[in-house]
Amino acid sequence: MKTSALIRLRRFRRTTVRLAAGALIGALLGAVVAQAAQPAAAVTGSAVTVSGRGEFKDMRFTVGQTANLTNQAVSVSWTGGTPTRFAGALFNTDFVQIMQCWGDDDGTVKSNPGPSRTQCQYGASPTTNRSGWPGNAYDDTRAVTYTAEPTNYGQDDRYGLDGANGQGEVPFKAVDGTVVATNTQNNPLFNYNTTNEVDFARTSSDGSGQEYFEVQTANEAPHLGCGTPVTKSGATKPRSCWLVIVPQGHLDLDGKPYADTTQVNAGSPVSSTNWKNRIAIRLGFNSVASNCALGADERATNGSELAADAMTSWQAALCPSGTVYGYTEMGEPDARGRLSRDGSSGLAFTTRALGDDPGTTAPEGPTAYAPVALSGAVIGFTIERRAKAGAPESTQKVSGTKVRALRLTPRLVAKLLTESYRSSVWGAVTTTTSGGTSELHPAKGYEWLAGNPAGLVSDPDFLALNPEFAQLSVAETPATDTDLITALGHSDTARTVWNWIASDNDARQFLSGAPDPWGMRVNPYFSTSADVNPTGFAFDLARDDFPKSDPWCLIPDGLGPDAKQCMTDFHPYVDDMHAAALNTRRADTLWKSNWDALAVPPAYKSVGPQIVGSRFVISITDAASAARYSLQSAELLNAAGKFTTPTTGALTAAAASATGDAVRVIDPATAKAADAYPLAQLVYGAVRPAELKAAARKDYAALLTYAAGAGQSSGTDPGDLPPGYAPLPDALRAQARAAAAEIAAWKAPASDGPGKGSGTGGGGDGTGSGTGSGTGTDTSGGLGASGGANTGATGGGSGGAGAASGSGKNSPAPSAAPSFDGGTAVRTTANGFTPADPANSLRYAVPIGAALGAVAAAGAPFAGGSRIHLPLRLPLPGGRSVTVLPRLALPERLRAALPERLRPHPRP
C-alpha cells in the first residue's frame, strides 16, 4: 500500500514538472524585446531662452534642456506675461500652448526658424466627456475658419476654403509622408491618451508660469521620428525636432481687447494667424538606435528596476569597448530565483542576497556581490491647486499652480495602499440628500467604510501635516487621492515600503484594526488581525507586492451583468515604476470608468489624463524615474521622526545604517540618522563565478569595475550616474572593485578537495547558453560562498567581497576587442519597456503558457510532500510572478480544526 502511494506521488510530481516546463516554454516563446532610446543626457548650457514677438515681446521663454534628449520631461518656464483670465472653468485670455513638431525650418519667420504647422502634434483634445474641459474645441484642436484676409485670431488664409461656411482643419503630415486631413482630433496617429501637447498652461499673477513637457522620441511618437538616424551629406545623426510655444493673449488682431469674456477667443494655435506668434526651439535627441552593434554577442544582465536608468547610461559608455551588456528588467525576487537556479544566466541586480526570499535557500558555491547603485523608492506626485469657493485671496491667486511639497507618514501611505478611503471602494457607500441633509448608505459588509474620509485630502490625519489642502478642492474619486499608482508583481521596493510601514507603531495599530485618532478604520481585508479580516487570515506585512485584496465589485445602474467593475478597474496596475512615473507626469491614473459596449469584448476603458488645473496623481516609483519625469517627491517620516526626501545626502545617510555581510540592507526601522531617507536601497550586482566561463567572468568584472569607478560620477552624459542616484560611499566602491577582481581571477578548486563540484569545466558564458554547474570550496576569502549541502569551508564569512587578497585592485578595463564565447545578443529595450504583442500566432504563446503554468501550480504546494507549503507563486511572462496562495496566518480556532496535513506550513 505504501509502495503504491509513493508511485502515485512520484507520477504526480513528474506530471507537475512537465506542466511547469510547458508553461516556461510558453512564456519564453511569448517574450519579445525592442530597442529604446539612449538615456537623458543634458549638455552643459543646453537650456535655451527665447523672447516673444509682437504683443508678447516682453515674454521670455526658457526650455531647461534642449540637447541629448530621450523620453523625459523638460521644464518650460516663462516670465513677463499677463495673468491668465478665466471664464468660469474655461480659459479666457493670456495662456500658453506647447507642442512638439518635426521637420526643417519652413522659412516663414527668419528671426526664429521653426517647422511647418502641419508637422506638429497638436489638436488631440478629448472628443467625449468635455463637460469640465477648459476649452471650446477651437483653441484645443486643429479646426480653423477660412478667410482670405483674416481679421481675427483663429482664422486661416489657407485651410477651410472648400468647407461649409469656411470651416476646415489644418492637416497633420507625419514624418513618413502620411497625411491626416480630416478628423484630426482623434486620428490614427495620436489621440488624447498619447499626445504630449499642452493645451492650456496658466500664467500666474506675477506674470510667470511653468510646465513640465513630456518630450517624445520615435519610440513614443513614430509619426514625429525624433531621434531616428538620418543621413545627410554622408553623415548620420539622430533626427532633431522642435518644441513650439504659442502664447495666447487678450488682444485680437486689430489690437483691441476681446469683447467676449465667456470663452476662449483666440482659436487654434496652428491657425495661420496664431502661428505667426509661435516660438520654436530646436531639440536634439539621442539616437533611438543602439550604440552597440546589433546581432553581436552580449553579456546578459537582469533584475532590479532600481538599476535601470544607471545601466542604460553605462551601456552607452561601454558599447564602444566591444562588450555588449544586455539588460532585462525583472523583479528582484525573480532575478534571485533565476540566478540561484542557473548561475550561467549572467549578472543579477538585487538588493538582497540569494536565499533571502521565503521558501528559498542560497545555492551552493560562491556568489560575488558588488555594490553598484544607491537609490530608492519615492512617492511621486503631480498636484495642482484648485481653490475652494470662499478660499482666502492668497489661495485664489495660486489656483492652478503646482504643489511643491507633501508630507506623508507610514500610516497615511498604509491608508492609501489598503483601499481604506471611502471613495477608494467606489460605490460601496452611496449618498442621498433630503432637506439639505446628506445621508450615507454603506453596502452590506461595508458599514465600517461610512465613517472614513472620502480621500486623503479630507483626512484630518493628512491635513494636520499639510494644512494648505484645507483650502483646496479635490474631486475625491478613484482617479485622485484615494490610492497610489503601483506596479504589478514582486519587488524589493514593495518589501521596503511595507517594512517602512511595519516599522511605525501608529501604522501597525491602524492595520491591526484600531481606529486612528479621528476614527478612521482600515479596510478589514487588509487587517493584520485574523479576527478582524473577513477572510479569516491575517494580512501579512512581510510581503513584496501591492495586492488589491478587497473583493468589491459594482454593476452601475442601467448596465447588464457583464459590466461588472472591480477594484483593478478602479485602481489599475502599471507595468513598472517607470510607467508609474510617466503616468503621474501625464496625470493619468488609468481608472477604467467608461463602459465601451461596442468594444470586442465590451469592457471598461480609461477616459485619459485629468483636466489641466485640477490634476491630482500620486504613485510609488523610483527616484531615477521621478527625476527623469520631473516629479515632486513627498517628504517621508523616518525613524528619527524627521521628514526627508531622496536627496544625495539623505540617501547616503541611510546607506550608513545598512547591516549585513556581503550584502548590506537598509532597514527603515534602523535608519535613524536625522536626515536619513527611509526608502533608500542599495543595489548589488550578483554573480556566481563558478558557473561562468573565464571570458564571461572577465566581462562582468569589467562592468562592475566601471560601475564602481567612472559610473559613480554624477551627471547626465552617457556613462554617468543619472539623477536619482547618490554616488556610492568609498567603502562600498572598494567592495565592488574587490568583488570584480575576485570574479575575474576566480579559478575552480581542485576536484579532490572538500566541497567537490563540477566547476572545472568553466561554467556558462552569461548568454543563457551555459550549463556549467561548478561548485566547491571558496578558499579566496573574498566571495563568501553560500551555504549548501557540500559547501565546505566558506572563507568569505562576514568579510564579503571586500575581504579578498588584493582588495582594491581594479579588474581589467573594458577591452577594445570583443571577448565572447558564444551566444547571440537579444535586442532588449534599454529601459526595460515591454514591447507590444506580435501580430501573429506567437502572441498566444504567453497566455497558453500561463494557462499550463496555472495547472502546474495547482499541484506545486504538494510537490515537496503531502503538506501544503506556502507562499505559492505562479511565474508570469517578463520575469514577474503572482502570489496564488499567500503565507497564511489562520486564527488559532480555525487552525486547530484542520487536519495536520492540510494546515499551511512555511516553506523550509
ZIDA-V756611 format. One record per residue. SS is DSSP state (H for helix, E for strand, L for the rest). PHI is phi in whole degrees, 0 to 359 (NA if undefined). OMEGA is omega in degrees with one decimal (none if undefined). Layout:
SS_PHI_OMEGA + SS_PHI_OMEGA
//
This chain:
L_NA_-179.5 + H_294_179.2 + H_297_178.8 + H_297_178.4 + H_297_179.3 + H_295_179.3 + H_297_179.2 + H_299_-179.9 + H_296_179.3 + H_296_177.5 + H_298_179.2 + H_299_179.4 + H_297_180.0 + H_299_178.7 + H_299_179.8 + H_299_-179.5 + H_297_-179.9 + H_296_178.8 + H_297_178.8 + H_297_178.2 + H_297_176.4 + H_299_178.9 + H_297_-179.8 + H_295_179.1 + H_298_178.2 + H_301_180.0 + H_295_-179.7 + H_294_178.4 + H_296_-177.3 + H_279_-174.8 + L_281_174.3 + L_228_-175.3 + L_225_-179.1 + L_217_179.9 + L_264_-177.4 + L_238_-179.2 + L_290_176.9 + L_286_-173.1 + L_291_176.0 + L_300_-176.3 + L_213_-178.1 + L_288_175.5 + L_273_179.3 + L_305_-179.9 + L_87_-177.8 + L_279_173.8 + L_294_-176.7 + E_231_175.3 + E_242_-176.8 + E_229_178.1 + E_269_174.4 + L_279_-179.3 + L_230_176.2 + H_60_-178.9 + H_293_179.6 + H_253_-175.3 + L_295_-179.9 + L_273_-179.3 + L_273_176.4 + E_238_-178.0 + E_247_-178.4 + E_237_173.1 + E_255_-169.2 + L_292_179.0 + L_211_-177.1 + L_231_-177.7 + L_228_176.5 + L_53_-175.6 + E_269_169.0 + L_224_175.2 + L_291_-174.4 + E_197_173.9 + E_251_175.3 + E_239_179.5 + E_281_171.7 + E_239_-176.8 + E_234_-179.3 + E_209_176.8 + E_223_174.8 + L_79_-179.1 + L_267_173.8 + L_264_-177.8 + L_304_179.4 + L_297_175.2 + E_246_-176.0 + E_248_171.0 + E_242_-171.5 + L_68_178.0 + L_272_-178.2 + E_273_168.9 + E_287_-178.5 + E_251_-178.5 + E_218_169.2 + L_60_174.4 + E_216_-173.8 + E_234_176.4 + E_238_-172.2 + E_226_179.8 + E_208_178.3 + E_243_-174.0 + E_224_175.8 + L_239_173.0 + L_113_177.8 + L_275_176.5 + L_300_-179.6 + L_274_173.8 + L_77_-175.8 + L_278_-179.8 + L_232_-174.8 + L_298_-177.5 + L_282_-179.1 + L_212_-179.8 + L_306_-179.7 + L_189_-173.1 + L_274_171.7 + L_289_179.9 + H_291_177.3 + H_282_-175.3 + H_245_-178.1 + E_247_177.6 + E_280_-178.2 + L_204_174.1 + L_104_-177.5 + L_260_175.7 + L_288_-175.3 + L_299_177.8 + L_263_177.1 + L_227_177.8 + L_52_-177.5 + L_264_-174.4 + L_300_178.7 + L_257_-177.5 + L_287_-173.0 + L_275_-180.0 + L_242_-175.4 + L_238_176.2 + L_75_169.8 + L_247_-179.6 + L_294_-176.4 + L_246_178.2 + L_224_176.9 + L_258_-177.9 + E_284_-180.0 + E_220_174.9 + E_241_-176.3 + E_284_171.5 + L_213_-177.7 + L_299_177.7 + L_231_-175.0 + L_302_175.9 + L_241_-179.2 + L_225_174.9 + L_298_-179.1 + L_97_175.0 + E_281_-173.5 + E_225_-177.6 + L_263_179.7 + L_225_-174.2 + L_263_179.7 + L_102_-176.4 + L_303_-175.7 + L_268_-177.7 + L_273_177.0 + H_297_-179.1 + H_57_177.8 + H_75_-179.0 + E_278_-179.8 + E_201_179.9 + E_225_172.3 + L_281_-176.4 + L_293_173.6 + E_246_178.3 + E_249_-179.5 + L_278_-176.3 + L_296_179.0 + L_270_177.9 + L_97_178.0 + L_298_-179.6 + E_240_174.0 + E_251_-173.8 + L_255_-179.2 + L_226_-179.2 + L_51_-177.2 + H_290_-177.1 + H_292_178.2 + H_221_-172.2 + L_267_-176.6 + L_292_-174.0 + L_265_177.7 + L_207_-178.6 + L_213_-175.2 + L_300_-178.3 + L_279_-174.7 + L_243_-176.8 + L_293_175.8 + L_253_-177.8 + L_297_172.7 + E_249_-176.3 + E_284_-175.7 + E_217_174.4 + E_236_-170.4 + E_276_170.0 + L_260_-175.1 + L_285_-175.7 + L_296_178.8 + L_266_177.1 + L_86_-179.0 + L_251_176.7 + E_197_178.7 + E_204_171.6 + E_227_171.3 + E_254_-172.2 + E_261_178.4 + E_281_177.2 + E_277_-177.6 + L_245_174.8 + L_269_177.5 + L_296_177.1 + L_291_-180.0 + L_270_-177.6 + L_225_-178.0 + L_302_-177.7 + L_289_173.9 + L_265_174.2 + L_72_-175.7 + L_293_178.6 + L_94_177.2 + L_286_-179.6 + E_294_179.1 + E_231_-178.8 + E_256_176.3 + E_226_179.0 + L_52_176.6 + L_83_-179.8 + E_251_179.8 + E_254_-180.0 + E_221_175.3 + E_294_179.9 + L_295_174.2 + L_275_177.6 + E_224_-175.9 + E_226_164.0 + E_256_-176.2 + E_245_178.2 + E_246_175.7 + E_240_176.3 + E_281_175.7 + E_245_-173.0 + L_247_-179.2 + L_242_178.3 + E_246_176.0 + L_275_-177.1 + L_301_-179.3 + L_279_178.7 + L_85_-179.8 + L_264_179.3 + E_297_175.9 + L_299_-179.9 + L_276_-177.4 + L_274_-179.7 + L_257_-175.8 + L_257_-176.5 + L_202_173.6 + L_288_-176.2 + L_253_-163.0 + L_284_-179.4 + L_80_-173.7 + L_296_177.7 + L_291_178.7 + L_266_170.4 + L_291_-176.9 + H_298_-178.4 + H_289_179.0 + H_287_-176.4 + H_296_178.8 + L_293_178.8 + L_263_-174.3 + L_293_174.4 + E_245_-177.6 + E_249_178.6 + E_230_-177.4 + E_288_179.1 + E_244_176.2 + L_260_-174.8 + E_245_165.0 + L_290_-178.9 + L_292_174.4 + L_278_173.4 + L_278_-178.0 + L_287_171.5 + L_283_-178.5 + L_265_-178.8 + L_293_178.3 + L_289_-179.3 + L_87_178.8 + L_281_174.1 + L_289_-177.8 + L_216_171.5 + E_257_-175.4 + E_278_168.1 + E_229_179.8 + E_203_173.5 + E_122_-164.2 + L_311_174.3 + H_295_178.2 + H_298_179.3 + H_266_-168.9 + H_300_-176.5 + H_293_177.8 + H_296_-178.2 + H_295_177.9 + H_298_178.0 + H_293_-178.3 + H_293_178.1 + H_305_-176.9 + H_299_-179.5 + H_279_-174.7 + H_271_-178.1 + H_305_-178.3 + H_299_-179.5 + H_286_-179.5 + L_102_178.4 + L_255_-179.9 + L_259_178.7 + E_249_175.5 + E_282_177.1 + E_223_176.4 + E_238_178.1 + E_292_-177.1 + L_204_175.5 + L_304_-175.3 + H_304_178.2 + H_301_179.1 + H_288_177.6 + H_296_177.4 + H_296_178.7 + H_297_-180.0 + H_295_-179.1 + H_293_178.1 + H_295_-179.4 + H_285_-173.8 + L_219_-178.5 + H_293_179.6 + H_277_-177.3 + H_287_174.6 + L_118_-176.4 + E_248_178.8 + E_245_174.2 + E_269_-173.4 + E_210_174.2 + L_252_-179.0 + L_221_-176.6 + L_281_172.9 + L_299_-178.2 + L_87_-178.2 + L_278_-177.2 + L_280_177.9 + L_305_178.1 + L_80_179.8 + L_237_173.8 + L_230_178.9 + L_291_179.4 + L_289_174.7 + L_292_177.1 + E_89_-176.2 + L_284_170.4 + L_232_178.6 + E_265_179.0 + E_238_180.0 + E_244_176.1 + E_299_-179.1 + E_234_-174.5 + E_206_175.0 + E_235_-179.2 + E_214_179.5 + E_172_175.6 + E_272_177.4 + E_224_166.7 + E_264_-178.2 + E_267_-178.2 + E_209_166.9 + E_234_-177.3 + E_226_176.3 + E_246_-178.6 + L_283_172.5 + L_227_-173.1 + E_294_173.5 + L_291_172.3 + L_298_-179.7 + L_85_177.7 + L_293_179.4 + L_304_-178.9 + H_301_179.6 + H_298_177.4 + H_284_179.5 + H_299_-177.2 + H_294_-177.5 + L_260_178.6 + L_301_-178.0 + L_95_178.1 + L_274_-173.4 + E_270_173.1 + L_285_-176.2 + L_259_-174.5 + L_224_-179.0 + L_210_178.3 + E_247_-179.5 + E_226_176.2 + L_253_175.5 + H_303_-179.8 + H_293_179.1 + H_295_178.4 + H_293_176.1 + H_299_178.8 + H_298_-180.0 + H_291_-176.9 + H_286_-176.4 + L_259_175.1 + L_54_-173.3 + L_264_177.7 + L_280_-172.2 + L_301_-178.5 + L_276_175.9 + L_290_176.9 + L_273_-166.9 + L_298_177.7 + L_91_179.6 + L_286_175.3 + E_231_177.6 + E_253_-176.5 + E_235_171.8 + E_240_-179.5 + E_235_179.0 + E_216_178.9 + L_60_179.4 + L_82_179.8 + E_248_179.2 + E_264_179.2 + E_227_-179.0 + E_267_-179.0 + E_231_179.8 + E_282_174.0 + L_290_-180.0 + L_301_-178.3 + L_90_-178.2 + L_241_177.6 + H_300_179.3 + H_299_-171.8 + H_282_-174.1 + H_298_-178.7 + H_271_-178.7 + L_270_175.8 + L_299_179.7 + L_295_-178.7 + L_197_-176.4 + H_301_-172.6 + H_291_177.2 + H_262_179.7 + L_273_178.1 + H_302_176.9 + H_300_178.9 + H_285_-177.2 + H_295_177.9 + L_297_-180.0 + L_261_-175.4 + L_228_-172.1 + H_298_-179.7 + H_303_-173.9 + H_288_176.8 + H_295_-179.9 + H_258_-178.0 + E_251_179.9 + L_256_178.1 + L_227_174.1 + L_284_-172.2 + L_277_-178.0 + L_225_174.8 + L_301_-178.0 + L_273_-173.7 + L_237_-165.6 + L_253_-177.4 + L_251_-175.5 + L_200_173.4 + L_248_170.1 + E_292_-179.5 + L_228_-179.7 + E_269_175.7 + L_284_173.3 + L_106_-175.8 + L_255_-178.9 + L_205_174.8 + H_290_175.6 + H_297_177.5 + H_299_179.2 + H_297_179.6 + H_297_179.3 + H_298_179.5 + H_293_176.0 + H_297_177.5 + H_298_178.5 + H_297_-177.9 + H_293_-179.0 + L_282_-174.9 + L_256_-176.4 + H_296_179.5 + H_298_179.8 + H_293_179.6 + H_298_179.6 + H_297_179.2 + H_298_-178.2 + H_292_178.7 + H_287_179.9 + L_120_178.7 + L_285_178.9 + L_290_173.7 + L_285_-175.7 + L_301_-179.5 + L_256_174.7 + L_96_180.0 + L_287_-178.5 + L_240_178.5 + L_288_169.5 + L_302_-173.9 + H_304_-179.7 + H_292_176.6 + H_248_-177.0 + L_289_177.7 + L_278_174.8 + L_258_179.4 + L_297_179.9 + L_283_177.7 + L_266_-175.2 + L_291_-177.8 + L_300_179.3 + L_285_-174.4 + L_85_179.6 + E_240_178.3 + L_282_173.0 + L_289_-173.7 + L_269_178.4 + L_280_177.6 + L_277_-172.1 + L_219_-178.3 + L_230_177.4 + L_215_178.5 + L_239_-173.9 + L_284_169.4 + L_253_-167.2 + L_279_-175.9 + L_289_-176.9 + L_276_-174.6 + L_302_172.2 + E_224_-175.3 + E_223_169.6 + E_247_-177.5 + L_301_179.3 + L_303_175.9 + L_89_-179.9 + L_248_-177.3 + L_277_-176.1 + L_296_178.7 + L_285_-176.4 + L_267_179.7 + E_284_-177.7 + E_242_-173.8 + E_239_-170.6 + H_298_177.8 + H_283_168.6 + H_277_177.8 + H_292_-175.0 + L_228_-177.2 + L_294_171.6 + L_282_166.8 + E_247_-175.0 + L_292_-176.5 + L_200_-176.6 + H_290_175.1 + H_300_178.2 + H_295_177.0 + H_298_179.1 + H_294_-179.2 + H_297_179.6 + H_291_175.6 + H_291_175.9 + H_297_-179.8 + H_281_-177.5 + L_59_-179.0 + L_232_-180.0 + L_276_178.5 + L_70_-179.9 + L_308_-178.3 + E_271_-173.5 + E_250_-173.3 + E_253_-179.2 + E_281_179.3 + E_254_-177.0 + L_288_-177.8 + L_269_178.0 + L_292_179.3 + L_239_-5.6 + L_283_176.4 + L_304_-175.1 + E_201_171.5 + E_279_179.7 + E_228_178.2 + E_286_177.9 + L_273_176.2 + L_101_-176.0 + L_299_178.6 + L_288_-176.6 + L_281_179.3 + L_304_177.1 + L_97_179.5 + L_220_-177.6 + L_283_-179.7 + E_210_-179.1 + E_222_177.3 + E_227_-174.3 + E_209_168.9 + E_260_-180.0 + E_223_177.2 + E_255_-173.5 + H_298_-179.4 + H_292_178.2 + H_292_177.4 + H_298_178.4 + H_292_-178.5 + H_300_-177.5 + L_255_172.5 + L_55_176.7 + L_278_168.5 + E_281_179.2 + E_246_-179.3 + L_293_171.5 + E_279_-176.1 + E_248_-178.9 + E_285_179.6 + L_258_-175.1 + L_293_178.0 + L_271_-179.5 + L_82_-179.7 + L_248_176.9 + E_264_-176.8 + E_225_173.7 + L_243_-174.2 + L_281_172.9 + L_285_177.6 + H_302_-179.9 + H_296_-178.3 + H_290_177.1 + H_293_179.8 + H_294_178.3 + H_297_178.3 + H_293_-179.1 + H_298_-179.8 + L_294_-178.6 + L_267_-175.7 + L_298_-180.0 + E_234_180.0 + L_135_-179.3 + L_262_-179.5 + L_295_177.2 + L_244_-180.0 + L_264_-174.2 + E_250_177.1 + L_274_179.1 + L_257_-179.4 + L_304_-177.8 + L_287_-175.9 + L_249_176.2 + L_278_-168.3 + L_261_173.7 + L_297_-173.8 + L_303_-176.4 + L_255_-177.8 + L_289_177.1 + L_274_-168.8 + L_287_-178.1 + L_254_177.1 + E_291_178.5 + E_217_173.8 + E_263_180.0 + E_252_-179.4 + E_243_166.9 + E_266_-177.0 + E_253_-179.2 + E_224_173.0 + L_255_-169.8 + H_297_-178.7 + H_294_-177.5 + H_261_-175.6 + E_242_173.2 + L_285_-174.0 + H_300_-178.4 + H_295_178.3 + H_294_178.8 + H_299_179.9 + H_298_-177.8 + H_291_178.2 + H_293_176.4 + H_297_178.8 + H_295_177.6 + H_299_-178.2 + H_293_177.4 + H_296_177.1 + H_296_-178.8 + H_301_-178.9 + H_277_-177.9 + L_250_-178.2 + H_299_-179.4 + H_291_177.3 + H_262_177.2 + L_273_-176.3 + E_294_178.7 + L_173_-177.8 + L_236_173.6 + L_275_176.0 + L_305_-177.7 + L_99_-179.8 + L_279_171.0 + E_274_-171.8 + L_291_172.8 + L_302_-176.4 + L_102_176.4 + L_242_170.9 + E_252_177.1 + L_301_178.9 + L_294_171.9 + L_300_-174.6 + H_303_-177.3 + H_297_179.3 + H_287_174.9 + H_296_178.3 + H_297_178.0 + H_297_179.8 + H_295_179.6 + H_296_179.4 + H_295_178.4 + H_296_178.8 + H_298_179.6 + H_296_179.7 + H_293_178.2 + H_298_-178.4 + H_295_-174.1 + H_265_-173.4 + L_298_175.4 + L_229_180.0 + L_295_177.7 + L_290_177.2 + L_300_-175.2 + L_291_-179.3 + L_263_179.2 + L_273_176.7 + L_297_-179.6 + L_67_-177.4 + L_301_177.6 + L_202_-177.0 + L_250_-173.2 + H_284_-174.7 + H_293_179.6 + H_284_175.0 + L_101_174.3 + L_73_-174.8 + E_268_-175.4 + L_246_177.5 + L_77_177.4 + L_252_-178.2 + L_95_-178.1 + L_259_-177.5 + L_283_178.9 + L_234_-179.9 + L_301_-178.2 + L_232_-175.2 + L_302_172.8 + L_231_176.6 + L_131_-174.7 + L_269_173.5 + E_270_-179.4 + L_252_-176.2 + L_282_-176.5 + L_77_-174.4 + L_238_-172.8 + L_262_174.6 + L_61_-177.4 + L_304_179.7 + E_276_-177.0 + L_294_177.8 + L_195_-176.4 + L_291_-175.8 + L_226_-176.0 + L_280_-176.6 + L_65_179.1 + L_288_-178.9 + E_242_-173.0 + L_303_-177.4 + L_293_-178.7 + H_49_-177.9 + H_285_179.5 + H_295_178.8 + H_61_-174.8 + H_289_-176.2 + H_272_-174.3 + H_264_-174.6 + L_289_172.6 + L_296_-176.3 + L_77_180.0 + L_304_177.4 + L_99_178.3 + L_283_179.6 + L_283_169.7 + L_283_-175.6 + L_303_176.0 + L_292_178.7 + L_307_-176.9 + L_286_176.5 + L_283_179.5 + L_247_179.1 + L_293_179.1 + L_223_-176.2 + L_241_179.4 + L_250_179.6 + L_133_-178.7 + L_96_-178.3 + L_241_-178.7 + L_296_173.5 + L_258_179.5 + L_284_-178.7 + L_259_174.5 + L_285_-171.7 + L_299_-177.3 + L_259_171.3 + L_84_177.8 + L_293_172.7 + L_266_-178.6 + L_288_-178.7 + L_291_178.4 + L_297_175.7 + L_292_-177.4 + L_273_176.4 + L_206_-175.4 + H_296_180.0 + H_298_-178.1 + H_297_-179.0 + H_271_-177.9 + H_295_-177.8 + H_294_179.4 + H_298_178.1 + H_295_178.5 + H_298_179.7 + H_295_178.9 + H_296_176.3 + H_298_178.8 + H_297_178.8 + H_297_178.0 + H_296_179.7 + H_296_-177.3 + H_295_-179.1 + H_300_178.9 + H_266_-174.5 + H_300_-178.6 + L_300_-176.4 + L_260_-171.6 + L_295_-179.5 + L_264_-178.1 + L_142_-174.2 + L_274_178.8 + L_267_175.8 + L_282_177.4 + E_244_-174.8 + E_233_5.3 + L_282_176.7 + E_255_-179.3 + E_241_178.2 + E_255_179.5 + E_296_176.4 + L_240_176.7 + H_301_177.8 + H_84_176.2 + H_84_178.7 + L_268_174.8 + E_212_179.0 + E_232_178.2 + E_283_178.8 + E_278_175.0 + E_232_-178.8 + L_283_170.6 + L_291_-169.7 + L_260_172.3 + L_240_-176.3 + E_282_169.1 + L_301_-174.2 + H_302_-178.7 + H_296_179.0 + H_281_179.2 + H_299_-178.1 + H_293_-177.1 + H_279_-178.3 + L_276_170.8 + L_300_-174.9 + H_304_-175.5 + H_291_-179.5 + H_261_178.1 + L_286_178.9 + L_298_177.1 + E_235_175.6 + E_299_175.9 + L_294_179.9 + L_292_none
//
